[in-house]
Structures are given as C-alpha cells and as structure tokens.
Amino acid sequence: MITEFKKGHLGEHSSDQVQLCALALCFEEMKGVSLGSGYIYYHRTRRRLTVEYTSELRRQVVEAVA
C-alpha cells in the first residue's frame, strides 16, 4: 500500500488521487504486482484519505499522461 503525504488539505479537485494512482501504476509495472488502494495523508488537517484504484481513476491517469 502506498501513502502519499501532502502539506495542505483535501480540495475540490481529484488531482491528488490521480497523482497517487499514477504512482501506483508505476509501482505495479516495476514490481509486477497489483494494488487495489492507497492513502493520501493531509498534514494540515491530519486526515487520511483512502483512495481506491478504480478503473475510472486508472483511465483518468492514462488520459492525463496522453
């Protein structure tokens, strides 16, 4: 499971989740494993968000890279 640490807080955008999923896709490719979810920890609010690597989120990553 991958944890991404952020200084700020959760916003109204999905870019943090897309960034985490992109990192997970790279990790999966390098290690030959499959990951289902990860975490984003927001330091300012001291909150942890669980991010599921859904097919839709994976599609957003591929579109962003293209």
C-alpha positions in Angstrom: 0.0 0.0 0.0 1.3 3.4 -1.0 0.9 6.5 1.2 1.3 10.0 -0.3 1.9 12.9 2.1 0.6 16.4 1.4 1.2 19.6 3.3 -2.2 21.1 2.7 -5.8 19.8 2.9 -8.2 17.9 0.7 -9.6 20.2 -2.0 -12.4 20.1 -4.5 -10.2 18.5 -7.2 -9.2 15.0 -8.0 -5.6 15.7 -8.9 -4.2 14.3 -5.7 -6.0 11.0 -6.3 -4.8 10.9 -9.9 -1.2 11.5 -8.8 -1.4 8.7 -6.3 -2.9 6.3 -8.8 -0.1 7.2 -11.3 2.5 6.4 -8.7 0.7 3.1 -8.0 0.6 2.2 -11.7 4.3 2.8 -12.0 4.9 0.7 -8.9 2.7 -2.1 -10.3 4.7 -2.1 -13.6 8.1 -2.1 -11.8 7.3 -4.8 -9.3 4.8 -6.9 -11.2 2.1 -6.7 -8.5 -1.4 -5.4 -8.4 -2.5 -2.7 -5.9 -6.1 -2.0 -5.0 -5.9 1.1 -2.9 -3.6 3.6 -1.2 -3.7 6.6 1.1 -3.2 10.3 1.0 -2.3 11.9 4.3 -3.1 15.6 4.6 -0.7 17.2 7.2 -2.7 20.4 7.8 -5.9 18.6 8.8 -4.2 15.4 10.0 -6.6 13.4 7.9 -6.0 10.3 5.9 -8.0 9.6 2.7 -8.3 6.1 1.3 -8.1 6.0 -2.5 -9.4 3.0 -4.4 -7.7 2.5 -7.7 -10.9 2.0 -9.7 -10.9 1.5 -13.5 -12.2 5.1 -13.8 -9.3 6.5 -11.8 -6.9 4.4 -13.8 -8.5 5.7 -17.0 -8.0 9.3 -15.8 -4.3 8.6 -15.3 -3.9 7.2 -18.8 -5.7 10.3 -20.3 -3.6 12.7 -18.2 -0.4 11.1 -19.5 -1.6 11.1 -23.1 
